[in-house]
């Protein structure tokens, strides 16, 4: 669920109406903030909600939206503070529990995330509670329940590439190689489809093609929420495909911080550094990517090339040899290997 999908009008309708009658100024700030959120200008929207709360500290609708803005910006401590205060002021709700569950998961409290998310899976207004619940169970070490919820989620949303990616990873960890391969294939299929069909992704691609800095910032700068590692990876890939390798770094660094076991995040981070000729910085992300998926030719080849450029021939040789075993007919790789073997 993208930040902002919940409507404060739905959640706090009666409260907002009552408070609006007593404070037109704070309601005006709320309206401006909601308009800015529709444009995904979360920083600017947060300032409007903060103004509303300065005038009316118990304005629940404004505090709710402020918590969402902070969440979308990756300001998670501040987001949690707002939702905890809102829970004290307005009482509990599924909407608050959803964000609290995600914030606890990000903070490494899988048990707390399960406690918050488990009651939400039957709520149609929160369609991805099952997805995050599955991730929380996996993080808590209960792989069976994690798979159960992710499989439930993929049946309900078969086109969600994030679910296929997480299922592929957990299947691989469980030794279910054929299932993992199937899910990785579906992940690639639906991820590429999203890149071509999602309106915001298309707008970002068009802006990157234009090479106009202001247009790129407007279309791509607010494309994804800062707590969605798969979307951050997709943004990094978009930047990379259009030659904006330096711009790809920040979303990819954020992605690996949120999801240290993401092969795609590490691979694309290493690839971006490599394309920038920052080979020393490329080495560690590529080594992490190879450790996560040791049988992918492209990553092995890229790591081998990085080690070779760095002058570490001894480390490069076994990496490139493994890549050669995967593609024995690659003449260029065979030639590089022959040269390395002669020099070592």
N, C-alpha and C positions, 0 to 999 in steps of 0.2 A: 504494500500500500504506500503510495507516494505521500510525502508530507503535504498536508493541506487538503487531502481528500475528504477528511471529516469536516463537516460544516458546523461552526459554532452556533449557527442559527438553529440547526436541528438539535444540537446537544444542550444548549442553554437558552432555548427560545423564551420560556417564561421568565427566567432570570434576567435575560437581556432586555426584554420589554419593560420589566419593572424598573430596572436601573436606568434605561433610556429616558424614562419619564422624569427622573430626578437629575439627569446630567446630560444635556444635549451635546455639550462640548466633548465629553468622553466618547459619546456615541459617534460623533463626527470623526474622531481619531480612529475609532474602530472601523468605520466605513472606508476611510482612506487606506488603512492597513490591509483590509480585505482585498481592495482593488490591487494593491501592490503585490499581494500574494498570488493573485491570479496571473500576474506577469512574472512570477517567480523571483521577485525582487525582495528576498527575505530580509536582507539587512535593513533596507529602507522601511519595510513593513514593521519590523521589530521596533524601530524607533517610534512609529505611530502608536503601537500598542503600549509601549512604555509611557508615552505621553498620556494616554488614556488612564493608565493605572496610577500615574502621579496625581491625577485629578480625582480618581475614584479607585482606591486600592482593592475594593471588594468587587470589582467589575470582572465577573467570572469569564465572560466571553472573551474579553481582551487578554486575560491571563492564559486562557487555553490556546488562543492563537499565538501568543508570544512564545509559549512552550514549543509549539510546532515550528515556528520560525527558527528558534535556537537549535532545534533538532535538525532541521534541514541544512543549517549552516555548520553542523558538526560541533556546535558549542554545547556539548552534552551535559556537562556539570550544571550549566545554567538552565538547560532544558529540564533536567531532573528537579532542580530547585523549584521551578515554576509549577510542575505537575504535582510535586509533593505538597506545595502550599495550596494549590487548587483543590487537591483531595481533602485537605483539612478544612478549607473554606466551604466547598460545595458538596462534599461527600464523594463517595466512590462512583465510578461509572466504567463501562467497558472501554470507552475512548481513552480515559486516563490510564486504565490498566494496560491497554495496548502499547502506549508509548513508554510506560514504566517498564513493561516487559522487554521491549527492545533496548531500552537504555541499560537495564540490568544485564541483558545478554552481552551488549557491547563492553560493559564494565567487567565481564568475566564471571558474573554471578548467574550461572546457568540454572541453579535451583530456584533462585528468585524469579528468573524469567519464566520458568515453567509454572510457578505459582500464579503469576500474573496472567499468562497467556492461555493456560488450560481451560478456564471457564469461558473463553471467547470464541471457541471454534465453531459453535453453532450460531453465531451472530452474523447474519448476512451483510451487515454494514461493515464488517471487518473481515474481508475475504481472504486475507493472507495470514491470519492468525495461525492456521495450521502449518504454514510454511515456517514461520519463525519458531513455532513450538517444536517442530521437527529438528530444527537447527539446535535449539536449546537442549533437547534430549541427547543429541549427538555430542554436544559439548559437555554434557553431564556424564558421558560414558555409557549411556543406554542406547546402543546402536540399533537394537531391534525396534524400540519405540520410535526412534528417529526415522528409520526406514518406513515404518508404518505410516507416520504422519506425512512424510514426503511423498509416498506413493498415493496416499489419499489426495494430497494437493495436486499431483500431476494428473490424476484422473479428472479433477475438477477444472484444472487450467492447463491443458496439454500443450499450449503454445508458449508457456512461460519458460524461457530459456534458463532462468536462474534455478528453477526447480530441477531441471534435467542435469544441470551442472553439479548441483549438490548431491543429487542421487548418484550420478556417475562416480563421484568421489567416495561416497560411503560404500557403494557396491565394490569399488576397487579395494577399499580397506578391508572389506569382508571377504575378499578373495573371489568375488563373483565377476570374473573378467568379462564374460560375454555380455552380462547385463550392463557392466560399466561401459564397454565399448558402444553398446546400443545407445546409452544415455549420452555419452560424449558426442555421438553422431547427431542426436536430436538437439543437443545443446548448440552445436555449430549451425545446424539448419535454422533453428528459431532465432538464434542471436543474429545471424546474417539477415534474416527476414525483418527483425525489429529495426536493424540499422537502415533498411531500405524503406520501411513503411511507417515508422513512428514519425509523426509530424515534426517534433522537436529535433529528432536526429537528422532528418532531411534538411531542416533549416540550418543546423550547425554545419553539415557537409557543404551546403551552398555557400555559407559564409566563409568557410575555410578555402573554398575554391576562389572566392572573390579576392582573397588576400587583403581585405580592408579591415584594419585592426579594430575599429569601433564596431563594425558589424560582427566580427568574430566574438568580441566580448559580449555583445548583446545576445547573440544566438547560442553561444556555447558556454559562456561563463556561468549561467544559471541552469544548465541543462539537467544536471543530476543532483540528487541529495547527497550530502557528504557522509551519510551512514549506509550507503548501498554499494558494497564493493563490486558487485557485478556490473552495475551501471557505471561506476567509476572506471572500471577496466574498459568498458565499451567506449567511453569518452576518450580514454587514453589511446585506444586503437584508432578512433576517428582522427585524432590529432596526428598520429603517426602516419596513417594512410595518405594524409594530405601534406606530409613533409614538415609538420609543426612538432618536431621531436622534443624540443625544450618544453613546449607547452604540455606535452604528454606526461611529463615527469610528476607534476603535483598530484593529479588524480590517481596515478599509479602508485605513488608513495603512500597516499592515503589508503588505497585499496589494500596494500600489503600490511599496513598497520592494523586495519580492521580485520583482515582475513589472512593471517600468516601462512596458511596452508593452501593458498590459491596459486596453482600452477600458472594460470593465465596472467595473473597480476605480476608474478615474478618474471615470467618469460618476457612480457611486453615491457617491463621496466628495464630489464637487461638489454633488450633490443633497442630501446630508445637511447640508452647510454651508448651502446655500440654505434648507432647511427650518428651520434654526436661526437664520435671518436674519443669518448671518455671511457677508455677500455678498462682502466683499473676499477672504476665504479660499476662497470658492466659485469665484472667477474662474479661478485658475490650473488647478485640476483639470478644470474644464469646458473650458478652452482646450486642455488636453492631450487630452481625450476627443474634441473636435472635430477636432483634428489627426490623430488615429488613425482616425476614421471620420467624414469630413466630410459625409456625405450622410444623416445620421440626423436627422429632424425634431425629435424630443423633445430631443436634446442641443443642437441649434442654438437652439431656442426658449428653452430654459433658460439658455443662455449669453447670448442676447440680452436676456432679462429681467434677468439679473444685471447686465449692463453698463448697462442702462437705470436700474436702481435706484441704481447707483453714480454715475450722472450722466454716464457716458461715452457720450453719444449718437452720437458719430462712430464709435466702435467697434461700437456696437450695431446701427447701420443696416445695414451689409453682412451681418452675421450674420443678422438678421431677414429681410433681403431674400432670402438664400439659403434660409431656412426657408420663406418665402412661395412661392418657386419650386417647392418640393417639395409644398406644399399650398396651391395658389392659391385654394381655396374656403374657407379658414379666415377667417371674417369678423372675428373678434377680432384676429387677427394683422394683417389688412389695415388695420384701423382704427388699430392701434398704429403701423404703418409710415407711414400717412398723416400722423399727428401728428408723428412724428419728422422726416419730410421737410419739413414746414412750418416746423419749428423749427430746421432746419439749412440 
